[in-house]
């Protein structure tokens, strides 16, 4: 399978991605095909507006019950809000994936 070259985030999260404050995203198995080392374009989910580029660092399995303060800090969200958001997007999903990434420095791209 070809690695994706685009990823979407809810519009309210894109400033966190673009500022480098959000460094992970938690997704289900349908979005676990990102390849570490690849550069990916970030778009808003709602309007498909390009926000920035990121480099994928890792894609790792993560059980919903194992989501903790570390993940909340990396997501730049309070833990309760993060878990509620994940349950809304992926109801009844225990097997998830953590995609770690870093912002591409625009001055070097």
N, C-alpha and C positions, 0 to 999 in steps of 0.2 A: 504494500500500500504506500502511495506517495504521501510524504509528510505535508500537512497543511501549511499554507503560506499566509493565512489570515486567521485572526481570532477576534471575537466580539465580546464586549463587556457592556453591562448596563451603563447607560449614559452617566448616572450619578457616580459610578466608580472610575470613569475614565480620567478625571483629574488626578486621582490617586496613582493610576498607572503612569500617566504622563509626567508626574513629579518624581517618580521613583519610590514613592512611599509604599505602594502595593507591589510586592515581589513574588506573590504566588497567586494561583487561582485554583479552586477546587472544582473539578468537573466529573461527569460520569464517564462510563466506558466508551460512549460514542465520540468523546473528544480526547481520547488518550493517545492519539497517533502523532503527536508533535515530537519532533526529533531534536534531542539536545544538540546545541551548536547552531541550529538553524535560526535565521532571522525571519520574524513574522510581523506582518502589518496588523496594527490594532485599530478596530473600528467600533463605533457605537452600535449596539444591538438595535436600538429603536430607529435610527435614521441612516445607518451605514455611512457615517462620516469618519474619515480617517483621522486618527488622533496622534499616533506615533508608531515607532517600530520597537520591538523587543527581541532579545536573544533568549531562546529557550535553554535553560540550564539543566533541567532534569524533569522526568515524568515518573512519579512513584505512586504505588498503590497506597490508599489511605482509607481506613474504615471510618464511617461517620462517627462512631462512638469514640474514636481516638482523636478527634479534633479538639484542640486545647488552646490555651492562651498563646502558645508559640505561633500557632496557625493564625489566630486572630490578629496578633501583632504584625505578622507578615502580610495579612490581608488589609491591614490598617482599618479594622472594624472591631467593635466590642464583640466578645465571644458569643453572647446571647444573640446579638443581631446577625452575626455570621451564621450560626446554626439555624436560625429562623429562615434566613435567605436560602440556605442550601436545602432545607426541607421544603420550601416553597417551590424551588426550581426542580429539585430531584426528590419528589415525595417517595417515602418508603425505600430509598436507596441506601444500603449499608456500604456497598463496595464503590468507592470513589477513587479519584486520582488527584494528586497534588502536582501541579505544573509550576515549577520554579522558573523565574525569568528575571532578566535585568533590562533596564531601559538602554536603548542604543543612544549613545551620546551623539547628538545631531552635529556637533562640530567635527566629528571624526568620520561621519558616514558619507 
